[in-house]
Amino acid sequence: MALARIFNLADNDVQQWKSFTVESIKYDFTHLQACKHTFKHPKHNEQYTLYFTFSHHTFTRGIKENEASPEIFIYPYPRDLRIFDNTRYELSKLLPQIVEELTKTVLLPWRL
């Protein structure tokens, strides 16, 4: 489930995810906490703020048809029940760096 909201935005996106325990292993999701990046246009007096939130799809997968998965593997997000996926979880740890690099790359054309 979700924790408190970080930004006061009108959307319903989850801004913090609670940790999840499977078979005595606790998985921490603080790396998927919502974040924002503010940019200043180098030639114009303009500023842009982008807000990033991460879906539980970054650490879960859909339940396959006729799949009998133990209840302990289902992440408790009532609106969309999905199975915790360790591979996706490990890959999700790269997302903060990807977002950071993406925000730098997007600004490159402005610097020309």
C-alpha positions as CSV (number, residue, x, y, z in Angstrom):
1,M,0.0,0.0,0.0
2,A,1.0,3.6,-0.2
3,L,2.3,6.0,2.4
4,A,1.8,9.7,2.8
5,R,1.9,12.0,-0.2
6,I,5.1,14.0,-0.8
7,F,3.6,16.5,-3.3
8,N,0.2,18.1,-3.1
9,L,-0.9,17.2,-6.6
10,A,-4.4,16.6,-8.0
11,D,-3.5,13.1,-9.4
12,N,-4.0,9.8,-7.6
13,D,-0.5,8.4,-8.2
14,V,1.2,6.8,-5.3
15,Q,4.2,8.9,-4.1
16,Q,5.7,6.4,-1.7
17,W,5.4,2.6,-1.5
18,K,5.4,0.6,1.7
19,S,8.0,-2.1,2.0
20,F,7.0,-5.7,1.3
21,T,8.1,-8.9,2.9
22,V,8.1,-12.2,1.1
23,E,9.4,-15.4,2.8
24,S,11.2,-13.4,5.6
25,I,12.9,-11.0,3.1
26,K,12.0,-7.4,3.4
27,Y,12.0,-5.4,0.1
28,D,12.4,-1.7,0.5
29,F,10.9,0.7,-2.0
30,T,12.4,4.1,-0.8
31,H,14.2,4.3,-4.2
32,L,10.8,4.6,-5.8
33,Q,9.8,7.6,-3.8
34,A,8.3,10.4,-5.9
35,C,10.7,13.1,-6.9
36,K,10.8,16.3,-8.8
37,H,13.3,18.1,-11.0
38,T,13.3,21.8,-11.8
39,F,14.9,23.1,-14.9
40,K,15.7,26.7,-16.0
41,H,15.7,27.4,-19.7
42,P,19.2,28.7,-20.5
43,K,18.0,31.3,-23.0
44,H,14.6,32.3,-21.8
45,N,13.4,33.4,-18.4
46,E,11.4,30.1,-17.9
47,Q,11.5,27.4,-15.4
48,Y,9.9,23.9,-15.5
49,T,9.2,21.5,-12.7
50,L,8.7,17.9,-13.6
51,Y,7.2,15.5,-11.0
52,F,8.0,11.8,-11.2
53,T,6.1,9.0,-9.6
54,F,6.6,5.3,-10.1
55,S,4.0,2.6,-10.6
56,H,3.9,-0.7,-8.8
57,H,4.4,-2.2,-12.2
58,T,8.1,-1.5,-11.7
59,F,8.3,-4.3,-9.1
60,T,5.3,-6.5,-9.9
61,R,3.9,-8.4,-12.8
62,G,0.5,-9.3,-13.9
63,I,-1.1,-12.6,-12.8
64,K,-1.2,-15.0,-15.7
65,E,-4.4,-16.7,-16.7
66,N,-4.9,-19.9,-14.7
67,E,-1.9,-19.1,-12.6
68,A,-2.1,-20.3,-9.0
69,S,0.3,-18.0,-7.1
70,P,0.6,-18.2,-3.3
71,E,-1.1,-15.2,-1.7
72,I,2.2,-14.1,-0.1
73,F,3.5,-13.1,-3.5
74,I,0.6,-10.7,-4.2
75,Y,1.5,-7.1,-3.5
76,P,-1.3,-5.6,-1.5
77,Y,-2.5,-2.8,-3.8
78,P,-6.3,-3.2,-3.9
79,R,-6.9,-1.4,-7.2
80,D,-4.7,-3.7,-9.2
81,L,-3.5,-7.0,-7.7
82,R,-0.2,-8.1,-9.1
83,I,2.6,-10.5,-8.2
84,F,5.8,-9.3,-6.7
85,D,8.6,-9.9,-9.2
86,N,12.2,-9.9,-7.9
87,T,13.8,-9.2,-11.3
88,R,11.6,-6.2,-11.8
89,Y,12.4,-5.1,-8.3
90,E,16.1,-5.3,-8.9
91,L,15.8,-3.4,-12.2
92,S,13.6,-0.7,-10.5
93,K,16.7,0.3,-8.4
94,L,18.1,1.8,-11.6
95,L,15.1,4.1,-12.1
96,P,16.2,7.1,-10.0
97,Q,19.5,7.2,-11.9
98,I,17.7,6.8,-15.2
99,V,15.3,9.7,-14.4
100,E,18.3,11.9,-13.3
101,E,20.2,11.1,-16.6
102,L,17.0,11.6,-18.6
103,T,16.4,15.0,-17.2
104,K,20.0,16.0,-18.1
105,T,19.7,14.5,-21.6
106,V,16.4,16.3,-22.4
107,L,18.1,19.6,-21.7
108,L,20.9,19.0,-24.1
109,P,19.2,20.6,-27.2
110,W,18.7,23.8,-25.2
111,R,22.4,24.2,-24.7
112,L,23.2,24.3,-28.4
